[in-house]
């Protein structure tokens, strides 16, 4: 899957090329085409979207564009399972039947599109009839589709200007009824009637289908298995974050599953610097080796029970796992925007090859990729050492091993000090300032080692060579900056308590912070392969709560 940033130009990436994907052994593409927005509903009510209206013209143009892309996929022999938002209908349908199809409850995950978000009533006969018409319309208009991939937890309408809607699942126990109704309807219309595949992503916020085994079983035990019905589940019991357990909804129940993993993590650089994730997906992350107490209520305070699975390899014997869906590109919002996809290529290659050959070890597949770069012997070992170092270089730099974590404090191209306020207070309450800052210094040292290793390997492509070196320097600067951010966040937290600032420590950290930003900007100017830089703003360009706001407030005391 390539997931484009909502409202932005689609990614230009080889992972949208069906010929390339076929060459890599992939047998399906989850395309971001908005097929559910490219039908007229004439099969439901003739002319409900008026002829010659802008609404209908947009739909027709979208369908024509999809025709071309679908034809290219079929020519390459690639199966297509478009990414689909249920339930999203044209404005004309909402205008006529809105009273009958609107439900109660919060519309989650709209990404700032609240003016067009609507909460559908999954128990309404009108909603169900319109959904059946939508499915029929999709497969009548695009008969060569092999199935659909559904998302229900978030609905972004930035790229569908004439549509409205939102996730139809209610919170709490009522959501179980909605899930069962929705899945059974989709199973009947897609899997049974049309013999097409349905990949049902369990992703949600607040409903717990994704990460709660009891909820997952309460829903899926009411659904009769079908060979075309497959549940798609992220491998971690959260979003794609470190310091979270392996997902306990994997390898339970009676339905086929595929595991979902990101190749370029939106909270950890998005491919701007090396970050080797494939080993964590397959074998498990280092932090899940032991049962560690962090006081995280959503996980009962336990990071992981050592008797539980830690990675995909631990659940293969259960017989439910049928494959892997990678996010080879995309995810999150805004930048950084990568120029070279090498680090995403590595993670995608190792994970996809493992899915095709689970008898091979992660390490063996890694070295296969290294050979493709022209690395053998000692240099291949250096390349592996470099990538393995990123696993803890990222975690120890961005998060901490001593308290709970605000896992979104840095994401996409942003740094939010406010996100870490409670974590900083917890660090101070526990007297763990020294340990946390030592861990940040360790992370900076790891990244200096990564940077040094990047200058000792020589790949067979000049663009890749420059990209490797530049991206490793990029990562080193980023994590040295983060070290200074943690110093400043903790010093500010201490000062809020005792009423006085450690001027010397703050001055040293701000001076280093400024020098690193200057170095980062110079790096961007030095190479066309350097990824776009982060900002000192909080998520979605907010000044309030940003690291920049905190630093400027501390400058005033110097």
N, C-alpha and C positions, 0 to 999 in steps of 0.2 A: 504494500500500500504506500502511495505517496499522498500525504494529506497537505493540501495547500493552506496557507494562512488565510483565514476568512477575510474577504474583501480586498485581497491583494492579488497581483498578477500570479498566475500559476507558476510553480517551480519549473525551471528548465533543467531537466535531469534525464539521464539515460534510463532511470527506473520507470519512466513513462513510455519507453520504447519497447514494444512487445517483442521485436526481434532480439534485442539485447536480453530481455528477460528470459526468453526461450533458451538462449544460449547459456544462461546461467542455471538452467534446470528447473526454473519456476514453472508450475503448471496452472497458475491462476494469477490474475491481477485484480486488486480491489481499487477500481478507478474512481476518481473524484469528479464525476460528470453531472451529478444532480439529475439522474434519470427520472426521479419522482417528480421533478418540476418540468419535464419535457413532454407532457401529455395534455390533451385538451378536455378530457372527460365527456366527450361526445357520446361515449358508450354508456354514460350514466344519465346524461340529459342533454340532448342535442342543442348546441348553441348556448350552453350555460356560460361559456366564455365567448363574448360577442365577436363576430367576424369583424376584421379590420381594426380591432382594438389593439392598443399597445401591449396589453397583457397577452393576447393571443399571438401577436407577431413575435414577441419575445420567446414564447414557448415554442413556436414553430422554428425559429432560428436556432434555439438551443437543441432541438431534436435533429436538425440538419447537421449541426456540428458533431453531435454524438454519432450520427450515422458514419461519418468519415473516420472517426476514431475507432468505432467498433469494427468497421471493415478492415482497418489496419491490423487489429488484434486477431481477427479471424483468418486473415491472410497469413499471419505468422503462426497460426495454429495455437493461439493462446486463449484459454478460457477466461471469461470476464464475469466478475461478481461485483457490480458497482456498489460503492458506498452509498447508503440510502438513509435519509432521515424520515422516520415515521413519527408523528403524523403531520405532514405539511401539505396544505391544499392551496389552490389559487385563491386570491382575494374574492373573486366572484362567488365561489362556493361558500366562503365564510359569510359574505354579504347576504346570501339567500338562506343559508341553513345554520348560521352561527348559533342561534338560540338552541338548536337541537343537538349540536355537536360540542358545545363548550362545557367543560367540566369544572370541578372545584379543585383548588390547590395551587401551590406555587409552580411556576414554569421554571425549571432549573436550567442553568447553563446556556443562556441565550447570547452571551458575549456582547452585551450592550444593545441588543435588538428588541428591547422590551415593548416598543410601540407596535411591533407586529407579532409578538409572541402571544400565543393562545394555549390554554390548557384543554386539550381534547378530552371528551368523556368516552373512555373506552367501552363503557357498558351501554352506550346509546346505540340503538339499532341503526340510526342514521349514520353515525360514525363508522360502524362496521360495514354498512352497505357502501359507503363512499370509499372505504379502504379496499374493499373487494374490487370496486371499479378501478381504483388506482392500480392495483396489482395487475388486473386484466389489461388495463391500458398500457402499462409498461411492457408487458410481454407481447401484446399485439403490435405495438409500435416498434419494439426492438426484439424481434423474434429470435435473434441469434444469441441473446444473452443466456448465460449458463446458470444464472441464479442471482441472488442479491445478498449483500452484507448489510445487516441492519444495525443502526445505532438508535438508542432510545433515551439515553441519559442527558445528552446535550443536543441543542438544535441551534445552528447558526444560519441566519438568513441574509447575511451580507451579500451573498452572490445570487440571491433569488429575490429580486426586487418586487415581484408581483405575487409573492406567496406569503402565507402566514401559517403559524402552527407552533408546535412544541411537543415535548415528551408527554405521552399519555398516561404514564404510570403515577399513581398516587403514592404518597409516603405511607409508611407503616403497613399494617396487615392488609389494608385495602389494596395495596400495591400487588400483593400476591394474586388476588382475584384478577386485577388488570393484566398482570403478566400472563397468567394462564389463558385468559380470553384472547389476548393478542397473539401469543405463540400458537395456540390451536388454530386461530383463523389463518395465520400465515402458513402454518404447516399444511393445512387443507388446500389453500389456494396455490402455494408455490411448490411444495414437495409432492403432494398427492396428485392434484389435478393436472399440474404441468410438468411433473417430473424434473423440477429444477432444484438446485441447491439453495438452502437458506443457511447462511452463517449468522447466527444470532449472538451479537456481542452483549455480554452481561454488564457492560460498563454503565455505571450510574453514580449519582451523588445522593446520599441520604436514603436510598432504597435498600441497599445492602445485598442486592442480587450478586454483585461482583465479589464481595469479600466475606460474606457470612454463609458458612456451610448450611446452617439450619434453614435460612431463607432460600438458598439455592435449591436445596432438596425439597422444600415445601412447594416450590414452583415446579421443578422439573419432574418430580415424582407423579405429578398430575398430567404429564404429557407423555403420550405413547411414542416410543422411539421410532425413528424413521431413518433409513440410510441417507436421505438428503438433508436431514436436520442436524446441524453441528453447532455446538456452543463455542464461542470464541472468548477466551478468558486471559486477561493479563497475568503474567507470571508472578507478580507481587501483590500482596494484600493491601494495595493502595494504588496510586498512580505509579509511574515509573520512577520510584524514589529509592535511594539507599536507606538503610536503617529501618527497613520494613520487612516483615516475614514473607516467605514463599506463600503463595496464595492457597489457602486450604480448600478452596472450592474446586481446585484441579484434582482430577483422578478420583472423584466421588460420583455417586449416582449411577445412572444407567445409560446416559447419552454420550455420543461421540463428542470429543472436544478437540479444538486446536488451541495452542498457546500463542499469545500475542506479545511481541517484544519490539521495542524501539531500537533502531540502529544508531540514531543520533539523538541523544537525550536532551529534551528541551530545558531541563533544569540544570544541565551539566555541560553546556557549551555548544550543543547542536552541531557538533562536527568541526567547530572552529579550532579545536586542539584535540590531540589524541585522547580517547577515553575508551578503553577496551571493555565492552559490556558482554560480549558473547560468552566468555568464560563464566560470568556471574549467572547468566541465564541457564547455561547447561549444567554447571557443577555447583552453583550456589556462591553467594558473596561471602567474603571472609567473616563478616560480622554475624552471620547466621549459624556459625559453628556451635555457639553456646547459648544457653538460656540466660539472657541478660535483662535485668529489670531497668526500665526507663520511665515507668509511671505513665505510659501512654494508654489512656482509657480505652481507645478504640481497639487496642490489641491486648487488653487485660494486663498491661504493663510488661508483657513478655515480647522480646524481639523475636525469639524463635525457641522452640523446644528441640533439643538435639535429636530427639527420636522422630521428628517430622521431616518430610522431604525438604531439601534445600535448593534443588535445581531440577531441570527437566529430566535429567538422566535417572533421577530417583523415582520417577513415576511411570517409566516406560513399561514396567512389568504389569501395571494395572490394566493395560489393554484398552483404555479409553482414548488415549491421545492418538490423533490421526495426522497431526501435522503442525506446522508453524505458520503464523502470519507475521511478517516483518513490516515495520514502518521503515522502509529503506531511505526515505527522505520525508521531511515535513514533521509537523508537531509543534504545538505552542503558538505563539504570536510574535510578530515582528522578527527582528534579527536575533543573533548575528546571522548574516547571510554568507554561506560558504562559497568559495570559488572552486575548490577542488574537493571531490567527494571521497578521497582516499580512506579516511577513517570510517566513514559510513560503509564504504566498500568492504573493509576488513570485517566489521561486525556482521554485515549482511551475508558475506561469503561464508564465514565460519558457521553461522546459525543455519543458513539455508542448506549448506552441504551436510551439516549434522542431521538435519531433518530428512535428507535423502539417504544418508548413510549412518544411522545411529550406532552402527558397530564400530565406527571410527571415533577416536578420542578427539576432544577439542584441540589438544596440542598438535596432533597429526595434521588436522585440517588447517590449523594456523600456519604450520610450516609449508603446506601446499600453497597458501596465499603468498607467503614470503618468497617462494620460488617464482611466482608469477611476476613479482617485482624485480627479479634478478638477484635475490639475496640467498646465499647458501653458506653453509659452514658457520664460521665465527660471526659474520655479519648478520646472518639469520638469527643467531642466538642473541645478538645485541638488539635486533628489532623486537624479539619476543620480550627481552628484559625491559625495553622501553615501554612496551604496551602493558606488561604486567604491573609496572610501577604506577601507571596511571590509575589503577583500580583503587589504591589507597591514597594516592596523591590527590585525587578528586574528593574522595570521602572525607579525609582528614582535613583538607583545606576548607571545604564548604560547610561541613557539618561538624558534630563533635561526638566523642565516645563516652561522655560523662553525664549527660542529661538528655531530656527529650530534645527534639529538633524542630525548628520551623523550616520544613523542607522546601518551601517556596520562597524563602527570603531572597535568593538569587535565582532567577529563571530568565529564559530568553536573553534579552540584552540589558537586564535591569538588576539593580541592587536596592533592596528595601531594608533600611535599618529598623523601621517600625515593626516589621514582621518578627524581628529577633528580640524585641523588647522583653517579652516574658521569659524567653530562653536565657537572656543575659541575667535577668533577676534570679532565675533558678541557679545559674552557674555561681553567682555571688552568694546566694543563700547556702549553697552546698560547699562554699569555700573552694571551688574548683577553677578559679581564675588561672592559677599558675599552670595547671595541667592542660587546660584548653589552649592557652597561648603557646605552650610548649608544643602542642599538637599542630598548631598553625605553623610554627617555625619548622617543624619536621616536614610538613607538607611542602613548604617553600623549598626546603633542601631536596626533597624528592623531585620537584620540578626542575631544579637546577641540574640534577643528575639526568633527568629525561632530556633536557636541552643539550647536555654534553654528549649523550648517546646519539642524538640525532645527527651530530656532526661526524660520527664515526662510521656511518653506514652509507652505502652508495647504490642507489637503485638504478634501473636501466632506462629511466625516463627523466629528462631534465626538469619538466614541470613538476613531477612527483617529488623529485629530490628537493627542489626549492620549497615546495609546499610542506614537506615533512619538517624541514629545518625552521621555516617561518612559523608554522603552527605550534611547534614545540616551544619556541621563544614566546609566542603569543600566550600559551598556557602558563609558562613560567611567570610572565609579567602579571597575568590575571591572578594567579594564586599568591604571588607576593603582595599584590594589592589587597587581596582578601585578608591576608594576615594583618595588614595595617588597619583594615576596616574593623577587624575583631578587637584589636588593641583599643581603638577609639570607642567602639561600642561598649566594651567592658569598663574602660576608664570613665566614660560618661555615666554608666550605671553606678559605679562606685561613688562618683561625685554627687549623684542625686541623693545618695544615702548619707554621706558624711559632710556634705556641704562645702567641700573644697576639692579643687582639681589638682591633679599631678601635672603641673605645667610642663615639666621637663619631658615626661613620657609622651604627652599629647603633642608637644612641639616636634619631637623626633619623629613621631608617627606621621604627622601631617607633612613634614618635609619629605619623608620617604614616599608618602602617598602622591605628592605632587610630582616628584621625579619619575615615579613609575608611570603615571598618566602621560607625561611627556615622552617617555620611552615608548609607550604603547602607540601613541600617535605617530611617532617617527617610524615605527615598524610598519604601520599601515601605509605610509608614504613610500617605504623602501621597496615594496614588492607588490606586484599585481595579484599575487596568490594569497595575500593576507586577507583574512576574513574581516568583515566589517566589525567595528569595535562595539563594546558595551557602552552604556551611558552611566552617569551617576544618579539617574532618576529611578524612582520606584516603578512598579509594574504599570504598563500602559502610559508611560511618560508623565507620571505624577510626581510633582515636586514634594508634596506633603508626604512625610515619612521616608523619604529617600536617604541614601547614604550621603548624597551631596548636601542635603539640607542639614544633616547632622554635622558634617565636617565644617560647613560654613558657620554653624552655631558655635563650634569649638574654636574656630579661628578668632572669634570675637573676644575670647578670654586671654589670648596670647599677648 
